[in-house]
Amino acid sequence: MKNAAMLRCLLAIGFIGAASAARSDGAGDPTPFASTDGQYFDKAGNPTFKIEKDGTVDWYTFIGYRMYGANCLQCHGPDALGSSYAPSLVDSLKSLTTQQALGAIIGGKRDVTASQDLVMPTFGENKNVMCYLNPIYVYLRARSDGALGRERPTKHEDKPADWDKTIDACFS
Ligand code: HEC
């Protein structure tokens, strides 16, 4: 698959993925059901994480941790636990569907009240985020589900064969 097409496809999967309201995961049951090129999907087709008992994480969760740190941590806090400025995404993903979470990242969000003006930036044009959208999402999903603790993930699955090519194409 061409890489631009692949990115569009990843986005489409995120948007189409049905979301049943589970109590603790707005995207429903996170159990991996299918996988392609190192990426896992749940039964509803939403991107999900895969974490072994020995702590080995899937590649997307591993990369998502790093890209969260580079792009989101300054507002949403270490380990996605929130800050005085931005909400805890560990909490948010307990109720947000995949579509809602990705929609907030791509399109931004603004909550203006008399006492505050909170702005979630629009990342739709930011390749540092868009090229890693699904990794960031599955990292947050793993944090929100309690599958990944506050530790830095160290053991991870191998880099998918096409990974570098896909990312290069996304940035070009
Ligand atoms: C400049 C600060 C800032 C940065 C950087 C930032 N956010 Fe946000 N984000 C916010 C604020 C503030 C809100 C709450 C906006 C609101 O309530 O309308 C928010 C809301 C969200 C929401 C919706 C939460 C909900 O409960 O509805 C998601 C999802 C989210 N951010 C994900 C991310 C991700 C992923 C990144 C990194 C790619 C990121 N944010 C980077 C400030 C930021």
Residues whose N, C-alpha, C, O or C-beta is under 5 A from the ligand:
A	BS01	HEC	N71 C72 C75 Y85 A86 P87 S92 A101 A104 I105 K109 R110 D111 L118 V119 M120 P121 V129
